[in-house]
Amino acid sequence: MRGFPISRSLCIFFCENRIRYSYSDIKRITNQFKEKLGQGAYGAVFKGTISMDLLVAVKILNNSNEKGEDFINEVGTMGRVHHINMVRMVGFCADGYIQALVYEFLPNGSLKNFLSSADDRSSFLGWDKLQEISLGIAKGIEYLHQGCDQRILHFDIKPHNILLDQNFTPKVSDFGLVKLCSKDQSAISMTTARGTIGYIAPEVFSRNFSHVSYKSDVYSFGTLLPEMVGGRKNFEIMEDSTRQVYFPKWIYNLLEQGNDLRIHIEDEGDAKFARKLAIVGLWCMQWHPIDRPSMKVVVQMLEREGDNLTMPPNPFSSTSN
């Protein structure tokens, strides 16, 4: 099998910013791929040790992308980003046909593991921690959109790609689908949809709805918030298995009618935060990108008291039959 050739200029850029490992190094670091952390369409992730003080997660990429675009995207992007809410890349491997990415190991795994309801105390993080996590994710995405020389569009914001360190500080990860554009560019071109069903903005799924832009990440972030509030996936099959309930739409209907969220919350302050999180999520999920706030505004919304937030228009009216 032919390997993916890295150009000399890219190799120089990567090596100046991150350590380049050989495949032999990768096998040694992972102890012959002894401990698998996860498996996905992109490949497999293994736990590794570089030193007593540095544990890593090594992502071995599949060879499905012959041009190595996902690899170039991820390594190239990680050379640009430096933020507390971004996962830190330690190095990479491009040895023959082997493509691997070496990241800091984050002991608490992904946010997906902690999306449980307030009634399930076994893995519920608590409302204070959820507030910190939601704000951290928002600040991370805002940094991608505004904090670098070029705007970075992630296109795969979802619970699985939000990793948590020992203090549960959220780190945005998985940059294989990113697109870069200038900050004054209002729309970008895409030939195919990218992302994960359930978190993709309408315009990414079909260009008939609108132009693709940084507001597509805003939509994806919005889909996270109802899941954090309800401790469940947004799509839920009812017990009779005959119908499917879309949780964000159910939340909107409750709030629009002035009802509580029907979530067991004892503290009034926590109830207000849950309501705020739901409202911010609904603003982010507006069907038309122009109606969604920027991530800078989202951060401001999350930082202030929820009493000052107004209900958004119904984001699901365009999908109603």
C-alpha positions in Angstrom: 0.0 0.0 0.0 1.4 3.4 -0.9 1.8 5.9 1.8 0.5 9.4 1.9 3.3 11.8 0.9 3.7 14.9 3.0 5.2 17.8 1.0 8.5 19.2 2.2 6.9 22.6 3.1 4.1 20.9 5.2 6.7 18.7 6.9 8.7 21.7 7.9 5.6 23.5 9.2 4.5 20.5 11.2 7.9 19.8 12.6 8.4 23.4 13.8 5.1 23.2 15.7 4.8 19.6 16.8 6.9 16.5 17.3 7.0 14.1 14.5 7.1 10.4 15.6 8.0 7.3 13.7 5.7 4.3 13.6 8.2 2.5 15.9 7.7 5.4 18.3 4.0 5.0 18.2 4.2 1.3 18.9 6.4 2.0 21.9 4.3 4.8 23.2 1.1 2.7 23.0 2.8 -0.5 24.3 1.9 -2.2 21.0 -1.6 -0.7 21.0 -2.4 -2.5 24.3 -5.2 -0.2 25.6 -7.9 0.9 23.1 -9.9 4.0 24.2 -12.3 4.1 21.4 -13.2 3.3 17.8 -14.9 5.3 15.1 -15.2 5.9 11.4 -12.0 7.9 11.5 -10.0 5.0 13.1 -9.0 3.9 16.6 -7.7 5.7 19.6 -5.2 4.1 22.0 -3.8 5.2 25.4 -0.1 5.8 25.5 2.8 7.0 27.7 5.5 9.3 26.7 6.9 9.9 30.2 5.7 9.5 33.8 4.3 13.0 33.6 2.8 12.8 30.1 0.0 10.4 29.1 -1.3 10.6 25.6 -4.2 9.5 23.4 -3.0 8.3 20.0 -5.5 8.4 17.1 -4.6 6.0 14.3 -6.4 7.2 11.2 -8.0 4.9 8.6 -6.6 5.1 5.1 -10.0 5.8 3.6 -9.0 9.3 2.6 -6.2 8.7 0.0 -5.2 12.3 -0.2 -4.8 12.5 3.6 -7.1 15.6 3.7 -8.4 14.8 7.2 -4.8 14.3 8.4 -3.6 17.6 6.9 -6.7 19.4 8.2 -6.2 18.2 11.8 -2.4 18.6 12.0 -2.5 21.9 10.2 -5.3 23.3 12.3 -3.7 22.2 15.6 -0.6 24.1 14.7 -2.6 27.2 14.7 -4.7 26.9 17.9 -3.7 27.6 21.5 -6.5 27.9 23.9 -7.5 26.4 27.3 -10.7 24.9 25.7 -8.9 23.3 22.8 -7.3 19.8 23.1 -3.5 20.0 22.9 -1.7 18.1 20.2 1.7 16.7 21.3 2.8 15.4 17.9 2.0 13.3 14.8 3.2 10.4 12.8 3.4 10.2 9.0 5.4 7.1 8.4 4.7 5.3 5.1 0.9 4.7 5.0 0.6 5.2 8.8 -1.1 8.4 9.9 -1.4 9.1 13.6 -2.2 12.0 15.8 -0.8 12.2 19.4 -2.9 14.3 21.9 -2.8 14.9 25.6 -4.7 12.3 27.4 -7.8 13.6 29.1 -8.9 11.3 31.9 -12.6 12.1 32.0 -13.2 11.1 28.4 -15.9 12.8 26.4 -19.0 14.8 27.4 -21.1 12.0 25.9 -20.3 9.9 29.0 -21.8 12.4 31.3 -25.1 13.3 29.6 -27.3 11.8 32.3 -30.4 13.4 33.8 -30.5 15.1 37.2 -32.4 12.1 38.5 -29.5 9.8 37.6 -26.9 10.7 40.3 -24.4 8.0 39.1 -22.9 10.2 36.4 -24.7 13.6 36.7 -22.1 16.3 36.9 -24.3 18.9 38.7 -25.6 22.1 37.4 -22.7 24.3 38.5 -20.3 22.0 36.5 -22.6 21.9 33.5 -22.6 25.7 33.5 -18.8 25.8 33.5 -18.7 23.2 30.7 -21.2 24.9 28.5 -19.4 28.3 28.8 -16.0 26.7 28.2 -17.3 25.0 25.0 -18.8 28.3 23.8 -15.5 30.1 24.5 -13.6 27.5 22.6 -15.8 27.8 19.5 -15.6 31.6 19.8 -11.8 31.3 19.7 -11.9 29.2 16.6 -14.2 31.8 14.9 -12.4 35.0 16.1 -9.2 34.2 17.9 -6.9 33.0 15.0 -5.5 34.7 11.9 -8.2 32.9 9.9 -11.6 31.8 11.0 -11.7 28.1 11.7 -15.1 26.3 11.1 -15.2 23.0 13.0 -18.3 21.3 11.4 -18.4 18.4 13.9 -19.4 19.9 17.3 -21.0 17.1 19.3 -20.7 15.6 22.8 -18.3 12.9 21.6 -15.9 15.6 20.4 -15.9 17.5 23.7 -13.2 16.0 26.0 -12.9 16.7 29.7 -9.7 17.0 31.7 -9.2 16.0 35.3 -11.0 19.2 36.4 -13.8 18.7 33.8 -12.5 21.6 31.8 -14.0 21.1 28.3 -11.7 20.7 25.3 -12.9 20.9 21.7 -11.3 18.0 19.7 -11.4 16.3 16.3 -10.5 18.8 13.6 -10.6 16.5 10.6 -13.5 18.3 9.0 -12.4 21.9 9.5 -12.6 24.6 6.9 -10.6 27.8 7.0 -11.8 31.1 5.7 -11.1 34.8 6.2 -13.0 36.5 9.0 -14.9 38.8 6.5 -16.1 35.9 4.4 -19.8 35.5 4.8 -20.2 32.1 3.2 -18.0 29.2 2.1 -18.4 26.6 -0.6 -18.8 22.9 0.2 -19.3 20.0 -2.2 -20.7 17.5 0.3 -22.3 17.6 3.7 -19.9 17.1 6.6 -20.6 16.4 10.3 -22.8 14.1 12.3 -26.6 13.6 11.7 -28.5 15.2 14.6 -25.9 18.0 15.0 -25.6 19.3 11.4 -27.1 22.7 10.6 -29.8 22.6 7.9 -27.7 24.5 5.4 -24.8 22.1 5.7 -27.2 19.2 5.1 -28.7 20.9 2.0 -27.6 24.1 0.4 -31.2 24.8 -0.6 -31.8 26.2 2.9 -29.0 28.8 3.0 -25.3 29.5 2.7 -22.8 27.6 4.9 -20.9 29.8 7.3 -19.5 30.0 10.8 -23.2 30.1 11.9 -23.3 26.4 11.1 -21.1 25.7 14.2 -23.4 27.9 16.2 -26.3 25.6 15.3 -24.3 22.5 16.3 -23.4 24.0 19.6 -27.1 24.8 20.1 -28.0 21.1 19.8 -25.6 20.3 22.6 -27.4 22.4 25.2 -30.8 20.6 25.3 -29.0 17.3 25.7 -27.1 18.8 28.6 -30.3 20.1 30.1 -32.3 16.9 29.6 -29.6 14.3 30.1 -30.8 12.5 26.9 -30.2 12.5 23.2 -32.4 15.0 21.3 -34.2 12.2 19.5 -36.0 9.8 21.8 -38.1 6.8 20.9 -41.3 6.7 23.0 -42.2 3.5 25.0 -44.8 2.4 22.5 -42.0 2.5 19.8 -44.5 4.1 17.3 -43.3 7.7 17.4 -40.2 9.8 18.0 -40.0 12.9 20.1 -37.6 15.7 19.2 -36.5 16.9 22.7 -35.6 20.5 21.7 -39.0 21.0 20.1 -40.7 19.6 23.2 -38.6 22.0 25.4 -39.6 25.0 23.2 -43.3 24.1 23.5 -43.0 23.9 27.3 -41.2 27.2 27.6 -43.5 29.0 25.1 -46.5 28.0 27.2 -44.8 29.3 30.4 -44.4 25.8 31.9 -41.4 24.3 33.8 -39.0 22.0 32.0 -40.4 19.0 33.8 -36.9 18.1 35.0 -36.4 17.3 38.7 -34.4 20.3 40.0 -34.5 21.1 43.7 -32.7 24.4 43.8 -34.4 27.4 42.2 -31.0 28.8 41.0 -30.3 25.5 39.2 -33.8 25.6 37.6 -33.1 29.1 36.3 -29.8 28.0 34.8 -31.4 25.0 33.1 -34.0 27.3 31.6 -31.2 29.7 30.4 -29.3 26.9 28.8 -32.4 25.7 27.0 -33.2 29.2 25.7 -29.6 29.8 24.5 -29.8 26.5 22.7 -33.0 27.4 21.0 -31.5 30.7 19.8 -28.5 28.9 18.4 -30.8 26.4 16.6 -32.7 29.0 14.6 -33.4 27.6 11.2 -32.0 30.6 9.3 -28.3 31.3 10.0 -28.9 35.1 10.0 -31.2 34.6 13.0 -28.6 32.8 15.1 -26.3 34.8 17.4 -22.5 34.7 17.0 -20.5 32.7 19.5 -19.3 36.0 21.0 -23.0 36.8 21.8 -23.6 33.3 23.0 -20.8 33.6 25.5 -22.3 36.8 26.7 -25.7 35.2 27.0 -24.3 32.3 29.1 -22.4 34.7 31.4 -25.4 36.8 32.3 -28.5 36.1 34.3 -31.1 34.0 32.5 -33.9 36.3 33.6 -32.8 38.8 31.0 -33.1 36.3 28.1 -36.2 36.5 25.8 -37.7 33.5 24.1 -36.6 33.1 20.5 -38.9 32.6 17.6 -39.9 29.0 17.0 -36.9 27.4 15.3 -38.9 24.4 14.2 -41.7 26.2 12.4 -39.9 25.7 9.1 -39.9 22.0 9.6 -43.6 21.7 10.5 -45.9 20.0 8.2 
